[in-house]
């Protein structure tokens, strides 16, 4: 009876899949993922609800999160309005 263990298979993921952009990004960390717009601008859009921007924001507790897919859809809608 042989009880020799075989090495466990390791699965390596390509670099592209390991660096995925999160669906919700804290507003204060936005510039870690994207250069534009600035956090200051995003806070202004939220405060004044510019172009119905508040539908992009999710408030969890006291923290503000941006849903990335909704943000880019909002940007496209603003381009179509102007």
N, C-alpha and C positions, 0 to 999 in steps of 0.2 A: 504494500500500500504506500503510494507516494503522496505526501502531503505538501509537495512543492507548490508554492504559490506563484502564479504568473503575475508579471507586473501589470498594474492597472493602466488601462489606456488613458492617455491624456488627450483631451480635445483642445486644440488651439484655435482660437477665433482670429480671423483676419483683423488687422489694425482698424479697418473701417468700421467694423461692427462694435468694437470695444469702445470707440469714441463716438458715442451717440449723443445727440443733443436731447436734453430732457424736454418733456412736454410742458412742464411748469417750471419756470425759472423765477426765483425770488427777484423782485424788482431791484433790490439793492445790489444784486450780483449780475445784472443784465450785461454790463460791460466786460465781464469775463468771457462771455459768449459772442457778443456782437459789439462792434465799435460804434454803431449809430443806431438809434438816437441815444443821447446821453441819459443817464438816470434822472438828471434834473428835468429834462424835457418830458420824460415819461411821467414823472410826478406832476408836472404842470398839466399834461393831458388828462391825468386822473382827477386832479383837483377841480379843473374847470369842465370836465367831461367833454372835451373837444371832439366833435364828430362822433358822439356816442362811444367814446373810448372805454367807458366803464364795463362794457360787455367783454372786453379782453382781459380784465383784471379779475382775479379770484382772491377774496380776502379770507384767510384762514387764521383765526385768532386775531392778532394785531398785525400780522405780516401780510404784505401784498405780493401776489404771484402773478406772473404774466403767462397766459396760455399762448405758446409760440405760434401754433397754427392759426389761432384767432387773430393774433397780432398781424401776421402777414396778410391775412384776408382783409383786415381793417385797412391796412396800408393800400391795398389794391382798390378798395371801395373809395378811399379818399382821393385816389388818382382819377377815378371815373367821375367823381362829383365835380372836381375842379375843371 
